[in-house]
Amino acid sequence: MTLRAQLTFDARCKSRLLLTLENGEQAALIVDRGRILRNAERVRIADGREVEIVSAPESLLEAKSPDPLLIAKAAYHLGNRHVAVQLMPGRLRILADHVLEQMLTGLGLEVNAIKAPFEPERGAYGHQHVHGSELPLNRPKIHSFGSTT
């Protein structure tokens, strides 16, 4: 049986975190500093069980435009501000922020508040590139607290 832990983007960026699994059990999550856990990534706890990381729905802004140059300009300006951005055809998503919302609207994009999981780009220099069958089940380390019976 695969257990799941639903985490926000902020929580998936932390190197140490106490989380609650879907069965109510608590586990300490310890990952390398700078590592971002991704949706559907699986990790193994000390007793051999797998825990699947699930991206929790969050308050996001979705900016849309049929003009690819406008999307590129918005991504450029957000990148200049070191904002995590999820890119999709004809749209991008960021964590909700009223100042950035005004900037995107001012650039001419249609901006809407939504609730959805957030999976931003890894970045050009990310070191967490993993292929499907190469999932790192031995890392990060998760330590269980309490009984597993």
DSSP file (Angstrom, degrees, kcal/mol; ACC not computed):
  #  RESIDUE AA STRUCTURE BP1 BP2  ACC     N-H-->O    O-->H-N    N-H-->O    O-->H-N    TCO  KAPPA ALPHA  PHI   PSI    X-CA   Y-CA   Z-CA
    1    1 A M              0   0    0      0, 0.0     2,-0.6     0, 0.0    49,-0.4   0.000 360.0 360.0 360.0 130.4    0.0    0.0    0.0
    2    2 A T        -     0   0    0     47,-0.1     2,-0.2    49,-0.1    49,-0.2  -0.818 360.0-151.1 -94.0 125.6    1.3    3.4   -1.0
    3    3 A L  E     -a   51   0A   0     47,-2.1    49,-3.4    -2,-0.6     2,-0.3  -0.542  10.7-145.0 -87.2 160.0    0.8    6.2    1.5
    4    4 A R  E     -a   52   0A   0     47,-0.2    18,-2.5    -2,-0.2     2,-0.4  -0.942  12.4-163.6-128.4 150.6    0.4    9.8    0.5
    5    5 A A  E     -a   53   0A   0     47,-2.3    49,-2.6    -2,-0.3     2,-0.6  -0.976  15.1-148.8-131.5 118.7    1.5   13.1    1.9
    6    6 A Q  E     +a   54   0A   0     -2,-0.4     2,-0.3    14,-0.4    49,-0.2  -0.783  26.2 174.8 -92.1 123.1   -0.2   16.2    0.5
    7    7 A L  E     -a   55   0A   0     47,-2.8    49,-2.8    -2,-0.6     2,-0.1  -0.958  29.2-124.5-132.8 145.6    2.2   19.3    0.6
    8    8 A T     >  -     0   0    0     -2,-0.3     4,-2.2    47,-0.2     5,-0.1  -0.307  39.6-103.1 -73.4 168.3    2.1   22.9   -0.6
    9    9 A F  H  > S+     0   0    0      1,-0.2     4,-0.7     2,-0.2    28,-0.1   0.921 123.4  53.9 -60.0 -44.3    5.0   24.1   -2.8
   10   10 A D  H >> S+     0   0    0      1,-0.2     3,-1.0     2,-0.2     4,-0.5   0.919 109.9  46.8 -57.2 -45.1    6.5   25.9    0.2
   11   11 A A  H >4 S+     0   0    0      1,-0.2     3,-1.0     2,-0.2    -1,-0.2   0.870 107.1  57.1 -65.4 -36.5    6.5   22.7    2.2
   12   12 A R  H 3< S+     0   0    0     -4,-2.2    25,-2.4     1,-0.2    -1,-0.2   0.599 104.7  54.6 -71.5  -9.3    8.0   20.7   -0.7
   13   13 A C  H << S+     0   0    0     -3,-1.0    21,-0.4    -4,-0.7    -1,-0.2   0.577  86.3 101.5 -95.7 -13.2   10.9   23.2   -0.7
   14   14 A K    <<  -     0   0    0     -3,-1.0     3,-0.1    -4,-0.5    23,-0.1  -0.406  63.0-148.4 -76.2 148.2   11.9   22.7    3.0
   15   15 A S  S    S+     0   0    0      1,-0.2    16,-2.6    15,-0.1     2,-0.4   0.716  88.6  32.6 -87.0 -21.6   14.8   20.5    3.9
   16   16 A R  E    S+C   30   0B   0     14,-0.2     2,-0.3     2,-0.0    -1,-0.2  -0.996  73.2 157.7-137.0 130.9   13.2   19.5    7.2
   17   17 A L  E     -C   29   0B   0     12,-2.2    12,-3.8    -2,-0.4     2,-0.7  -0.980  36.0-140.7-155.9 135.5    9.5   19.0    7.8
   18   18 A L  E     -C   28   0B   0     -2,-0.3     2,-0.3    10,-0.2    10,-0.2  -0.895  38.0-179.1 -94.1 118.7    7.1   17.2   10.1
   19   19 A L  E     -C   27   0B   0      8,-2.9     8,-2.3    -2,-0.7     2,-0.5  -0.813  27.9-129.8-121.4 160.8    4.3   16.0    7.9
   20   20 A T  E     -C   26   0B   0     -2,-0.3   -14,-0.4     6,-0.2     6,-0.2  -0.946  24.2-141.5-109.0 122.4    1.1   14.0    8.4
   21   21 A L    >   -     0   0    0      4,-3.3     3,-2.4    -2,-0.5   -16,-0.2  -0.312  31.8-100.8 -75.1 164.9    0.5   11.1    6.1
   22   22 A E  T 3  S+     0   0    0    -18,-2.5    -1,-0.1     1,-0.3   -17,-0.1   0.743 123.6  58.2 -61.6 -22.5   -3.0   10.4    4.8
   23   23 A N  T 3  S-     0   0    0    -19,-0.2    -1,-0.3     2,-0.1     3,-0.1   0.408 121.8-106.2 -86.8   3.5   -3.4    7.6    7.4
   24   24 A G  S <  S+     0   0    0     -3,-2.4    -2,-0.1     1,-0.3     2,-0.1   0.242  77.9 134.0  92.7 -12.5   -2.8   10.2   10.2
   25   25 A E        -     0   0    0     -5,-0.1    -4,-3.3     1,-0.1     2,-0.3  -0.409  50.5-133.1 -68.8 145.3    0.7    8.9   11.0
   26   26 A Q  E     +CD  20 145B   0    119,-0.6   119,-2.2    -6,-0.2     2,-0.3  -0.794  25.3 178.6-102.0 147.1    3.4   11.6   11.4
   27   27 A A  E     -CD  19 144B   0     -8,-2.3    -8,-2.9    -2,-0.3     2,-0.5  -0.996  27.4-125.7-144.2 145.6    6.8   11.4    9.8
   28   28 A A  E     -CD  18 143B   0    115,-3.0   115,-2.5    -2,-0.3     2,-0.5  -0.803  24.2-152.0 -91.1 132.0    9.8   13.7    9.7
   29   29 A L  E     +CD  17 142B   0    -12,-3.8   -12,-2.2    -2,-0.5     2,-0.5  -0.919  15.3 179.6-108.4 123.4   11.0   14.5    6.2
   30   30 A I  E     +CD  16 141B   0    111,-2.8   111,-1.8    -2,-0.5     2,-0.3  -0.980   9.9 163.6-127.3 118.8   14.7   15.3    5.8
   31   31 A V        -     0   0    0    -16,-2.6     3,-0.1    -2,-0.5     2,-0.0  -0.854  46.6 -79.1-128.6 164.5   15.9   16.2    2.3
   32   32 A D    >   -     0   0    0     -2,-0.3     3,-2.0     1,-0.1    -1,-0.0  -0.375  60.0 -96.4 -60.8 139.3   19.1   17.8    0.9
   33   33 A R  T 3  S+     0   0    0      1,-0.3    -1,-0.1   -18,-0.1     3,-0.1  -0.345 111.3  23.7 -58.1 134.5   19.0   21.6    1.2
   34   34 A G  T 3  S+     0   0    0    -21,-0.4     2,-0.3     1,-0.3    -1,-0.3   0.306  91.0 128.7  91.3  -8.6   17.8   23.2   -2.1
   35   35 A R    <   -     0   0    0     -3,-2.0     2,-0.5   -22,-0.1    -1,-0.3  -0.612  45.5-153.4 -82.6 140.1   15.9   20.1   -3.2
   36   36 A I        -     0   0    0     -2,-0.3     2,-0.3    -3,-0.1   -23,-0.2  -0.965  11.1-137.4-114.5 122.3   12.3   20.5   -4.3
   37   37 A L        -     0   0    0    -25,-2.4     2,-0.3    -2,-0.5   -25,-0.1  -0.584  23.9-147.3 -75.7 139.6    9.9   17.5   -4.0
   38   38 A R    >   -     0   0    0     -2,-0.3     3,-2.1     1,-0.1    15,-0.2  -0.749  25.6 -83.8-111.2 155.4    7.7   17.1   -7.0
   39   39 A N  T 3  S+     0   0    0     -2,-0.3    15,-0.2     1,-0.3     3,-0.1  -0.280 115.2  14.3 -54.3 136.2    4.1   15.8   -7.4
   40   40 A A  T 3  S+     0   0    0     13,-2.8    -1,-0.3     1,-0.3     2,-0.2   0.401  89.3 141.6  74.7   0.6    4.0   12.0   -7.7
   41   41 A E    <   -     0   0    0     -3,-2.1    12,-3.2    12,-0.3     2,-0.4  -0.499  41.0-146.0 -68.1 141.7    7.6   11.6   -6.4
   42   42 A R  E     -B   52   0A   0     10,-0.2     2,-0.3    -2,-0.2    10,-0.2  -0.918  17.8-177.6-115.9 138.9    7.9    8.6   -4.2
   43   43 A V  E     -B   51   0A   0      8,-2.5     8,-3.5    -2,-0.4     2,-0.4  -0.907  22.2-126.7-127.7 158.1   10.2    8.2   -1.2
   44   44 A R  E     -B   50   0A   0     93,-1.1    98,-0.6    96,-0.4     6,-0.2  -0.903  16.9-143.9-111.1 132.5   10.7    5.2    1.1
   45   45 A I  B >   -e  142   0B   0      4,-3.1     3,-2.5    -2,-0.4    98,-0.2  -0.400  38.6 -90.6 -86.9 171.4   10.3    5.4    4.9
   46   46 A A  T 3  S+     0   0    0     96,-1.1    97,-0.1     1,-0.3    -1,-0.1   0.785 124.8  54.2 -54.9 -34.5   12.6    3.4    7.3
   47   47 A D  T 3  S-     0   0    0      2,-0.1    -1,-0.3     1,-0.1    96,-0.0   0.383 121.8-102.5 -85.7   6.9   10.2    0.4    7.4
   48   48 A G  S <  S+     0   0    0     -3,-2.5    -2,-0.1     1,-0.3     2,-0.1   0.286  77.4 133.8  96.6 -10.8   10.2    0.1    3.6
   49   49 A R        -     0   0    0     -5,-0.1    -4,-3.1     1,-0.1    -1,-0.3  -0.442  52.6-124.2 -73.5 148.8    6.8    1.6    2.9
   50   50 A E  E     - B   0  44A   0    -49,-0.4   -47,-2.1    -6,-0.2     2,-0.5  -0.692  16.2-158.5 -92.4 145.4    6.6    4.1    0.1
   51   51 A V  E     -aB   3  43A   0     -8,-3.5    -8,-2.5    -2,-0.3     2,-0.5  -0.993   9.2-149.2-121.8 124.5    5.2    7.6    0.5
   52   52 A E  E     -aB   4  42A   0    -49,-3.4   -47,-2.3    -2,-0.5     2,-0.4  -0.809  13.4-134.5 -93.6 130.2    3.9    9.5   -2.5
   53   53 A I  E     -a    5   0A   0    -12,-3.2   -13,-2.8    -2,-0.5     2,-0.5  -0.715  22.0-166.4 -83.6 129.1    4.3   13.2   -2.5
   54   54 A V  E     -a    6   0A   0    -49,-2.6   -47,-2.8    -2,-0.4     2,-0.5  -0.975  21.3-125.0-120.5 127.5    1.1   15.0   -3.7
   55   55 A S  E     -a    7   0A   0     -2,-0.5   -47,-0.2   -49,-0.2   -49,-0.1  -0.590  29.4-136.1 -71.8 121.3    1.0   18.7   -4.6
   56   56 A A        -     0   0    0    -49,-2.8    62,-0.5    -2,-0.5   -47,-0.2  -0.485  24.3-100.3 -76.5 146.1   -1.7   20.3   -2.5
   57   57 A P  E     -F  117   0C   0      0, 0.0     2,-0.3     0, 0.0    -1,-0.1  -0.438  50.5-178.5 -62.8 140.7   -4.1   22.8   -4.2
   58   58 A E  E     -F  116   0C   0     58,-2.4    58,-1.9    -2,-0.1     2,-0.7  -0.877  37.5 -86.6-137.1 167.0   -3.0   26.4   -3.4
   59   59 A S  E     +F  115   0C   0     -2,-0.3    37,-2.2    56,-0.2     2,-0.3  -0.700  61.2 166.5 -77.6 114.8   -4.1   30.0   -4.1
   60   60 A L  E     -FG 114  95C   0     54,-3.0    54,-2.5    -2,-0.7     2,-0.5  -0.805  36.9-129.1-125.9 164.5   -2.5   30.9   -7.4
   61   61 A L  E     -FG 113  94C   0     33,-2.8    33,-2.0    -2,-0.3     2,-0.6  -0.975  19.7-159.8-110.8 132.2   -2.8   33.5  -10.1
   62   62 A E  E     -FG 112  93C   0     50,-3.0    50,-2.3    -2,-0.5     2,-0.5  -0.963   5.5-164.6-113.5 120.4   -3.2   32.2  -13.7
   63   63 A A  E     -FG 111  92C   0     29,-2.7    29,-2.0    -2,-0.6     2,-0.3  -0.903  10.5-172.2-107.7 129.2   -2.2   34.7  -16.4
   64   64 A K  E     +FG 110  91C   0     46,-2.8    46,-2.4    -2,-0.5    27,-0.2  -0.880  14.9 158.4-123.9 151.1   -3.4   34.1  -19.9
   65   65 A S        -     0   0    0     25,-2.0     6,-0.1    -2,-0.3    44,-0.1  -0.893  37.8-142.0-164.1 140.8   -2.8   35.5  -23.4
   66   66 A P  S    S+     0   0    0      0, 0.0    25,-0.1     0, 0.0    24,-0.0   0.600  87.7  87.7 -75.8  -9.1   -3.1   34.3  -26.9
   67   67 A D    >>  -     0   0    0      1,-0.2     4,-1.7    23,-0.1     3,-0.5  -0.809  64.1-162.7 -94.1 108.5    0.1   36.2  -27.7
   68   68 A P  H 3> S+     0   0    0      0, 0.0     4,-2.4     0, 0.0    -1,-0.2   0.817  90.7  58.3 -61.2 -30.5    3.2   34.1  -27.0
   69   69 A L  H 3> S+     0   0    0      2,-0.2     4,-2.4     1,-0.2     5,-0.2   0.884 104.5  50.9 -66.1 -37.4    5.4   37.2  -26.9
   70   70 A L  H <> S+     0   0    0     -3,-0.5     4,-2.3     2,-0.2    -1,-0.2   0.896 109.9  49.3 -66.2 -40.6    3.3   38.6  -24.1
   71   71 A I  H  X S+     0   0    0     -4,-1.7     4,-2.6     2,-0.2    -2,-0.2   0.921 111.5  50.3 -62.6 -43.4    3.6   35.4  -22.1
   72   72 A A  H  X S+     0   0    0     -4,-2.4     4,-2.4     2,-0.2    -2,-0.2   0.908 109.9  50.0 -62.0 -42.7    7.4   35.5  -22.6
   73   73 A K  H  X S+     0   0    0     -4,-2.4     4,-2.5     2,-0.2    -1,-0.2   0.919 111.3  48.7 -61.8 -43.8    7.6   39.1  -21.4
   74   74 A A  H  X S+     0   0    0     -4,-2.3     4,-2.4     1,-0.2     5,-0.2   0.925 111.7  49.0 -62.2 -44.5    5.6   38.2  -18.3
   75   75 A A  H  X S+     0   0    0     -4,-2.6     4,-2.6     1,-0.2    -1,-0.2   0.891 110.5  52.2 -62.3 -39.3    7.9   35.2  -17.6
   76   76 A Y  H  X S+     0   0    0     -4,-2.4     4,-2.2     2,-0.2    -2,-0.2   0.942 111.3  45.3 -60.6 -49.5   10.9   37.5  -18.1
   77   77 A H  H  X S+     0   0    0     -4,-2.5     4,-0.7     1,-0.2    -2,-0.2   0.876 114.3  48.5 -65.8 -37.5    9.7   40.1  -15.6
   78   78 A L  H ><>S+     0   0    0     -4,-2.4     5,-2.2    -5,-0.2     3,-0.7   0.906 110.6  51.6 -67.8 -40.7    8.7   37.4  -13.1
   79   79 A G  H ><5S+     0   0    0     -4,-2.6     3,-1.8     1,-0.3    -2,-0.2   0.870 102.8  58.9 -62.6 -37.2   12.1   35.7  -13.5
   80   80 A N  H 3<5S+     0   0    0     -4,-2.2    -1,-0.3     1,-0.3    -2,-0.2   0.772 107.7  47.4 -61.1 -25.3   13.8   39.1  -12.9
   81   81 A R  T <<5S-     0   0    0     -4,-0.7    -1,-0.3    -3,-0.7    -2,-0.2   0.304 116.0-118.0 -97.6   7.1   12.0   39.1   -9.5
   82   82 A H  T < 5 +     0   0    0     -3,-1.8     2,-0.4     1,-0.2    -3,-0.2   0.858  57.5 161.3  58.0  39.1   13.1   35.5   -8.8
   83   83 A V      < -     0   0    0     -5,-2.2     2,-0.3    -6,-0.1    -1,-0.2  -0.756  45.2-116.7 -91.1 133.5    9.4   34.3   -8.7
   84   84 A A        -     0   0    0     -2,-0.4    11,-0.4    36,-0.1     2,-0.4  -0.544  39.6-167.9 -67.4 131.0    8.7   30.6   -9.2
   85   85 A V        -     0   0    0     -2,-0.3    36,-2.9    36,-0.2     2,-0.6  -0.983  21.1-152.0-130.9 133.0    6.6   30.3  -12.4
   86   86 A Q  E     -H   93   0C   0      7,-2.7     7,-2.5    -2,-0.4     2,-0.4  -0.925  23.4-154.5-100.3 119.1    4.7   27.3  -13.8
   87   87 A L  E     +H   92   0C   0     -2,-0.6     5,-0.2     5,-0.2    -2,-0.0  -0.792  21.9 161.0-101.1 137.1    4.6   27.6  -17.6
   88   88 A M  E >   -H   91   0C   0      3,-2.4     3,-2.2    -2,-0.4     2,-0.1  -0.949  53.8 -69.5-143.2 160.0    1.9   26.1  -19.8
   89   89 A P  T 3  S-     0   0    0      0, 0.0     3,-0.1     0, 0.0    -2,-0.0  -0.328 119.1  -5.0 -55.0 122.1    0.8   26.8  -23.4
   90   90 A G  T 3  S+     0   0    0     -2,-0.1   -25,-2.0     1,-0.1     2,-0.3   0.530 130.6  53.2  74.7   6.7   -0.8   30.3  -23.5
   91   91 A R  E <   -GH  64  88C   0     -3,-2.2    -3,-2.4   -27,-0.2     2,-0.3  -0.990  57.0-156.3-161.9 164.2   -0.6   30.8  -19.7
   92   92 A L  E     -GH  63  87C   0    -29,-2.0   -29,-2.7    -2,-0.3     2,-0.4  -0.972  12.1-145.5-143.6 158.9    1.5   30.8  -16.6
   93   93 A R  E     +GH  62  86C   0     -7,-2.5    -7,-2.7    -2,-0.3     2,-0.3  -0.964  16.9 171.3-129.0 144.2    0.8   30.4  -12.9
   94   94 A I  E     -G   61   0C   0    -33,-2.0   -33,-2.8    -2,-0.4    -9,-0.1  -0.939  45.8 -83.6-139.3 162.4    2.4   31.9   -9.8
   95   95 A L  E     -G   60   0C   0    -11,-0.4   -35,-0.3    -2,-0.3   -11,-0.0  -0.448  67.5 -84.3 -63.6 143.5    1.6   31.9   -6.1
   96   96 A A        +     0   0    0    -37,-2.2     2,-0.3    18,-0.1    -1,-0.1  -0.238  62.4 156.7 -56.6 131.2   -1.1   34.6   -5.4
   97   97 A D     >  -     0   0    0     -3,-0.1     4,-2.2     1,-0.1     5,-0.1  -0.867  35.8-148.7-158.5 119.7    0.4   38.0   -4.9
   98   98 A H  H  > S+     0   0    0     -2,-0.3     4,-1.8     1,-0.2     5,-0.1   0.823  98.6  52.5 -66.7 -31.1   -1.5   41.3   -5.4
   99   99 A V  H  > S+     0   0    0      2,-0.2     4,-1.8     1,-0.2    -1,-0.2   0.935 112.6  44.2 -68.7 -45.3    1.5   43.3   -6.5
  100  100 A L  H  > S+     0   0    0      1,-0.2     4,-2.6     2,-0.2    -2,-0.2   0.834 109.0  58.6 -68.1 -31.3    2.5   40.7   -9.1
  101  101 A E  H  X S+     0   0    0     -4,-2.2     4,-2.4     2,-0.2    -1,-0.2   0.928 106.5  47.7 -61.1 -44.6   -1.2   40.5  -10.2
  102  102 A Q  H  X S+     0   0    0     -4,-1.8     4,-2.5     2,-0.2    -2,-0.2   0.888 111.3  51.2 -63.5 -39.3   -1.1   44.3  -10.9
  103  103 A M  H  X S+     0   0    0     -4,-1.8     4,-1.5     2,-0.2    -2,-0.2   0.937 111.6  46.3 -63.3 -46.5    2.1   43.9  -12.9
  104  104 A L  H  <>S+     0   0    0     -4,-2.6     5,-2.1     2,-0.2     4,-0.5   0.900 114.0  48.1 -64.2 -41.4    0.7   41.1  -15.0
  105  105 A T  H ><5S+     0   0    0     -4,-2.4     3,-1.3     1,-0.2    -1,-0.2   0.907 109.2  54.3 -64.1 -41.4   -2.6   43.0  -15.6
  106  106 A G  H 3<5S+     0   0    0     -4,-2.5    -1,-0.2     1,-0.3    -2,-0.2   0.787 102.8  56.7 -63.7 -28.2   -0.5   46.0  -16.5
  107  107 A L  T 3<5S-     0   0    0     -4,-1.5    -1,-0.3    -5,-0.1    -2,-0.2   0.622 125.9-102.7 -77.1 -12.6    1.4   44.0  -19.1
  108  108 A G  T < 5S+     0   0    0     -3,-1.3     2,-0.2    -4,-0.5    -3,-0.2   0.566  74.4 137.6 104.2  10.6   -2.0   43.2  -20.7
  109  109 A L      < -     0   0    0     -5,-2.1     2,-0.6   -39,-0.1    -1,-0.3  -0.597  58.2-117.8 -86.9 151.7   -2.5   39.6  -19.5
  110  110 A E  E     -F   64   0C   0    -46,-2.4   -46,-2.8    -2,-0.2     2,-0.5  -0.807  37.5-162.9 -84.1 121.6   -5.9   38.3  -18.3
  111  111 A V  E     +F   63   0C   0     -2,-0.6     2,-0.4   -48,-0.2   -48,-0.2  -0.927  12.6 177.4-117.2 130.5   -5.3   37.3  -14.7
  112  112 A N  E     -F   62   0C   0    -50,-2.3   -50,-3.0    -2,-0.5     2,-0.4  -0.981  29.0-124.6-130.8 142.6   -7.6   35.0  -12.6
  113  113 A A  E     +F   61   0C   0     -2,-0.4     2,-0.3   -52,-0.2   -52,-0.2  -0.717  41.5 169.2 -81.5 132.4   -7.3   33.7   -9.1
  114  114 A I  E     -F   60   0C   0    -54,-2.5   -54,-3.0    -2,-0.4     2,-0.5  -0.905  35.8-129.2-137.6 165.9   -7.5   29.9   -9.0
  115  115 A K  E     +F   59   0C   0     -2,-0.3   -56,-0.2   -56,-0.2    -2,-0.0  -0.988  53.1 125.4-116.1 119.7   -7.0   27.0   -6.6
  116  116 A A  E     -F   58   0C   0    -58,-1.9   -58,-2.4    -2,-0.5     2,-0.1  -0.979  64.6 -79.2-163.6 160.6   -4.7   24.3   -8.1
  117  117 A P  E     -F   57   0C   0      0, 0.0     2,-0.6     0, 0.0  -109,-0.1  -0.425  46.8-133.6 -63.9 147.4   -1.5   22.4   -7.4
  118  118 A F        +     0   0    0    -62,-0.5   -62,-0.1    -2,-0.1   -59,-0.0  -0.931  31.2 167.6-113.3 119.7    1.6   24.4   -8.1
  119  119 A E        -     0   0    0     -2,-0.6   -32,-0.2   -81,-0.1     3,-0.1  -0.700  17.7-173.1-129.0  77.7    4.4   22.9  -10.1
  120  120 A P        -     0   0    0      0, 0.0   -34,-0.3     0, 0.0   -36,-0.1  -0.164  37.3 -77.8 -70.1 166.3    6.8   25.6  -11.2
  121  121 A E        -     0   0    0    -36,-2.9   -36,-0.2     1,-0.1     3,-0.1  -0.261  35.3-129.8 -58.6 148.3    9.8   25.2  -13.5
  122  122 A R        -     0   0    0      1,-0.1     3,-0.1    -3,-0.1    -1,-0.1   0.744  48.9-114.9 -74.2 -24.2   12.9   23.6  -11.9
  123  123 A G    >   -     0   0    0      1,-0.1     3,-1.3     2,-0.1    -1,-0.1  -0.050  25.2 -83.9  99.7 153.4   15.2   26.3  -13.2
  124  124 A A  T 3  S+     0   0    0      1,-0.3    -1,-0.1    -3,-0.1    -2,-0.0   0.754 127.1  40.4 -65.4 -25.9   18.0   26.2  -15.6
  125  125 A Y  T 3  S+     0   0    0     -3,-0.1    -1,-0.3     2,-0.0    -2,-0.1   0.165  81.3 140.6-112.4  18.5   20.6   25.0  -13.1
  126  126 A G    <   -     0   0    0     -3,-1.3     3,-0.2     1,-0.1    -3,-0.1  -0.287  37.6-160.6 -62.2 145.9   18.4   22.5  -11.1
  127  127 A H  S    S+     0   0    0      1,-0.1    -1,-0.1    -5,-0.1   -92,-0.1   0.143  70.6  87.4-112.3  17.2   20.2   19.3  -10.0
  128  128 A Q        +     0   0    0     -6,-0.1     2,-0.5     2,-0.1    -1,-0.1  -0.049  48.7 147.3-109.6  32.2   17.1   17.2   -9.4
  129  129 A H        +     0   0    0     -3,-0.2     2,-0.4    -7,-0.0     0, 0.0  -0.570  21.2 172.7 -72.3 120.0   16.5   15.9  -13.0
  130  130 A V        -     0   0    0     -2,-0.5     2,-0.2     5,-0.0     5,-0.1  -0.992  24.7-139.8-132.9 136.5   15.1   12.4  -12.6
  131  131 A H    >   -     0   0    0     -2,-0.4     3,-2.2     3,-0.1     0, 0.0  -0.648  36.5 -98.6 -92.3 155.2   13.7   10.0  -15.2
  132  132 A G  G >  S+     0   0    0      1,-0.3     3,-0.8    -2,-0.2    -1,-0.1   0.804 119.7  36.6 -40.6 -56.3   10.6    7.9  -14.6
  133  133 A S  G 3  S+     0   0    0      1,-0.2    -1,-0.3     2,-0.0    -3,-0.0   0.480 107.7  69.3 -83.6   0.6   12.1    4.6  -13.6
  134  134 A E  G <   +     0   0    0     -3,-2.2    -1,-0.2     2,-0.1    -2,-0.2   0.045  64.7 154.7-104.5  25.6   15.0    6.2  -11.7
  135  135 A L    <   -     0   0    0     -3,-0.8     2,-2.0     1,-0.1     3,-0.1  -0.301  51.7-119.5 -57.7 133.7   12.9    7.6   -8.9
  136  136 A P    >   +     0   0    0      0, 0.0     3,-1.4     0, 0.0   -92,-0.2  -0.488  43.2 166.9 -78.8  78.1   15.1    8.1   -5.8
  137  137 A L  T 3  S+     0   0    0     -2,-2.0   -93,-1.1     1,-0.3    -2,-0.1   0.655  75.1  54.7 -69.8 -14.0   13.3    5.7   -3.4
  138  138 A N  T 3  S+     0   0    0      1,-0.2    -1,-0.3   -95,-0.1   -95,-0.1   0.553 100.6  87.3 -93.9  -7.2   16.2    5.8   -1.0
  139  139 A R    <   +     0   0    0     -3,-1.4     2,-0.2     2,-0.1    -1,-0.2  -0.991  66.6  38.7-141.9 144.0   16.2    9.6   -0.8
  140  140 A P  S    S-     0   0    0      0, 0.0   -96,-0.4     0, 0.0     2,-0.4   0.587  86.7-126.6 -71.5 169.6   14.9   11.8    0.8
  141  141 A K  E     -D   30   0B   0   -111,-1.8  -111,-2.8    -2,-0.2     2,-0.4  -0.691  23.7-169.4 -87.8 135.8   14.9   10.2    4.2
  142  142 A I  E     -De  29  45B   0    -98,-0.6   -96,-1.1    -2,-0.4     2,-0.5  -0.995   5.0-159.6-123.6 129.6   11.6    9.9    6.1
  143  143 A H  E     -D   28   0B   0   -115,-2.5  -115,-3.0    -2,-0.4     2,-0.2  -0.935  14.8-136.7-109.8 127.3   11.6    8.9    9.7
  144  144 A S  E     -D   27   0B   0     -2,-0.5     2,-0.4  -117,-0.2  -117,-0.2  -0.559  10.3-156.3 -82.5 144.3    8.4    7.5   11.1
  145  145 A F  E     +D   26   0B   0   -119,-2.2  -119,-0.6    -2,-0.2     2,-0.1  -0.975  59.8  11.4-115.1 135.1    7.1    8.5   14.5
  146  146 A G  S    S-     0   0    0     -2,-0.4     2,-0.1  -121,-0.1    -2,-0.0  -0.268 103.5 -34.0  92.0 178.3    4.7    6.2   16.3
  147  147 A S        -     0   0    0      1,-0.1    -2,-0.1    -2,-0.1     0, 0.0  -0.351  36.4-156.5 -76.7 153.0    3.7    2.7   15.6
  148  148 A T              0   0    0      1,-0.1    -1,-0.1    -2,-0.1    -2,-0.0   0.149 360.0 360.0-112.2  16.0    3.3    1.2   12.1
  149  149 A T              0   0    0      0, 0.0    -1,-0.1     0, 0.0    -2,-0.0   0.463 360.0 360.0 -87.8 360.0    0.9   -1.6   13.1
